């Protein structure tokens, strides 16, 4: 454990994109020193190395292999901003080696990883924060407090929105070569070692568009969407659902992407429900939000159009109150305070919370992937849920605006019942669905079922 005023030595893993926010979040702040930068592609580390050297007066040590970082006894903290398929294994390795962890969203690539990560944090007495930073933003915290304080009455519906334009990633004729500067075996890690088949628009590299490939990513539901998923259930004060159903497809273009770019999901909690929408084609906002959240209560609603702000409306649609304030730094600061206090309760998004929010994304994707392929019509799993039926009707109108025709078939997923206590599916299709709660790991990169 660190003394309250002692220096925290830190290794950053993954610095091409979001990892640079980690550099800014820790560099020169809270008595943290970034001693190591780790990335399997040495071509992307320049900005991080230069930024750190400029502030700290010396360059950090560069490591290509995460195993060298977690084995280093001088490192106190590891922060992870890699593709999703690496999150759990890196975090578990780090905690087993006595490091505290800040892990980007989604915490996991599949449901079971989250329970294992949580068990590792508890067994090894580690602090593990998940990077859903809205949990630390004042405007968002005030908005959620207004909901919890009954400002809009009894809330029985949360709507999460991820309307984010995602263009085609193109289509290639065959396998591509990864960058010569990259250790591609390390990049694949727990996933199968297969040559990349994507990313024409990114000059043939493997960066970013892994989000839309099941081996590595979870679609926009688990990319941008997990932020809104986390907030939606936070406002409802809910965890795992009683059932889940999802419908959607990859519409508007034919490319090498595999995940849905258009999706409607329903999570049933009995007395309350949560509806989540993904739109990857250009779309107008819904009730003032495009990438955000809406909570509907008996006396009004709260709309949060972004990470940092919220508006309270009465039941006649008049604005009652407005909240604002935020930014990434508060979440990094919250993590470091918890590292020094050693109190899990001080974290704004402990791994146990991050696990549930990521799991909701994975559960919806399982329903989608087990769906029946065809033109989207009625959705039996949405019966008795007016908000989900309305979202589906609006999705169809949205696709019609983009002139998506019957050639772009989608999937209508089954309604899957779920036991929150065991975190396993029950009932029809349980065997198929439960098989998708975990994955087969490549030898040498296994996430073990127990820690």
Secondary structure, DSSP 8 states (H G I E B T S, - for coil): ---TTS-EEEEEE--SSTHHHHHHHHTTSTTEEEEEEE-SBGGG-HHHHHHHHHHHSS--EEES-HHHHHT-TT--EEEE-S-HHHHHHHHHHHHHTT-EEEE-SSS-SSHHHHHHHHHHHHHTT--EEE--GGGG-HHHHHHHHHHHTTTTSSEEEEEEEEE---------SS-----TTB-HHHHHTTS--------GGGTT--SSGGGGSTTT--TTTTTTHHHHHHHHHHHHT--S-SEEEEEEE--S---S--S-SEEEEEEE-SS-EEEEEEE-S----BTTBSEEEEEEETTEEEEE-SSS-EEEEETTS-EEEEE----THHHHHHHHHHHHHT-GGG-SSBHHHHHHHHHHHHHHHHHHHTSEEES----GGGTT-HHHHHHHHHHHHHHHHTT--TTS-EEE---EEEETTTTEEESTTHHHHHTTSS----TTS---S--
